[in-house]
Amino acid sequence: MKFGSKLIHNGHEIDKTTGALSIPIYQASTYSQDVFTPQEFDYSRSGNPTRKALEETIAILEGGKKGYAFASGMAATSSALSIFSAGDHIIVCEDVYGGTYRIATTFFQRFNLEVTFVDASDLDNIKNNIKKNTRAIFLETPSNPLLKITDIKGAVKVAKGNGLLVLIDNTFMSPYLQRPLELGCDIVIHSATKFIGGHSDVVAGLVVVKDEVLAKRIYSVQNGFGAILGPQDSWLLLRGLKTLKVRVDYQQQNAIKLSDWLNRNPNVSRVYYPGLVGHPGREINKGQADGPGAVLSFEAKDEETARRFMKKVKLAAVAVSLGGVETIVSYPVKMSHAAIPKDQRERLGIKDNLIRVSAGLEDSDDLIEDFERALMEE
Ligand SMILES: *Cc1c(COP(=O)(O)O)cnc(C)c1O
């Protein structure tokens, strides 16, 4: 079955007890037990039928063995990193999500998890930083906000040659466009708050693993640490997933049109989008993903133009987050990346004139009109 059909037919399209075409929200914390016979559900931190339906669905969609749902993308990332031990070393791509950077450099430091940040778009940087205690590589591709591409298969080859696990944050692509387990990765992480939920109304995270051994390790953290997703939010993700393909197809079309239009606009000096000819990772992305996605960034011709754009843009929402039905624009230096010191930000290429766009489901003509007006000099 093809991906679009799997979104609708994955074993959870019909409730087995009533025939309802929607999985019920099992709003229960505990379950009546026959003490002497083991049963599947006994307490909802350990397992809940609505959450289970979601976890099995995402495992199918990512082509993995098991899926796990968490209270947020960061809960998913933190729980996945919690399978490592004090003294272990992990190589992380340097333009990883800000929240991941923060817990890796603060929280996990207190437990002696060693981390090295590298520009993973050059595989030599990964190779050159492998040490005796290196256990894993943590990737994110395309990266945020510059849409840099890491060669997943290449990184997997380096990792496997050195006995390392590969963890990857697949939030920007969603399983519709990129399935890293099929490319050899071991653990896929999602902020389901973004494309999977898709409607800017739920905060959630997902982890999918490729085998039983990793499944046990993640489950022990999920059940033990307990950062689980509740049944209502699990249901919202099940609902969101059904339209993932049509949403991402349309949003991607809008991103392609916007990137093309921005690329020709005299008030814009540079556009970052894996779909554009000339984007450094374009060919690699084509080889590992089924499309360039719905997120792009651009540099206005100067800081003043960027600030004016952020003030004047009307149809697009000014917000952090991405992947929702509405077009969202953000200004990284004042929003998502404000906590990073200016010199380090500039070293990463995140300049004062950079704007990130998550294309939504509006009519592209209206978006272009909105952007045109917002970029124009007074
Ligand atoms: C938003 C995001 C996260 C964090 O997810 P939350 O649901 O906000 O906790 C992690 N990675 C990426 C790429 C993100 O965009």
The ligand as an SDF file (V2000), in Angstrom:
LIG
                    3D

 15 15  0  0  0  0  0  0  0  0999 V2000
    9.3860   22.4400   17.5360 C   0  0  0  0  0  0  0  0  0  0  0  0
   10.5220   21.5240   17.3360 C   0  0  0  0  0  0  0  0  0  0  0  0
   10.9940   20.7110   18.3680 C   0  0  0  0  0  0  0  0  0  0  0  0
   10.4310   20.7640   19.7650 C   0  0  0  0  0  0  0  0  0  0  0  0
    9.1380   20.3050   19.8070 O   0  0  0  0  0  0  0  0  0  0  0  0
    8.0260   20.7760   20.8880 P   0  0  0  0  0  0  0  0  0  0  0  0
    6.8500   20.0390   20.4790 O   0  0  0  0  0  0  0  0  0  0  0  0
    7.9270   22.2610   20.7650 O   0  0  0  0  0  0  0  0  0  0  0  0
    8.5600   20.3910   22.2310 O   0  0  0  0  0  0  0  0  0  0  0  0
   12.0320   19.8420   18.0850 C   0  0  0  0  0  0  0  0  0  0  0  0
   12.5970   19.7900   16.8600 N   0  0  0  0  0  0  0  0  0  0  0  0
   12.1750   20.5700   15.8480 C   0  0  0  0  0  0  0  0  0  0  0  0
   12.8390   20.4650   14.5230 C   0  0  0  0  0  0  0  0  0  0  0  0
   11.1470   21.4690   16.0430 C   0  0  0  0  0  0  0  0  0  0  0  0
   10.7430   22.2510   15.0320 O   0  0  0  0  0  0  0  0  0  0  0  0
  1  2  1  0
  2  3  1  0
  2 14  2  0
  3  4  1  0
  3 10  2  0
  4  5  1  0
  5  6  1  0
  6  7  2  0
  6  8  1  0
  6  9  1  0
 10 11  1  0
 11 12  2  0
 12 13  1  0
 12 14  1  0
 14 15  1  0
M  END
$$$$
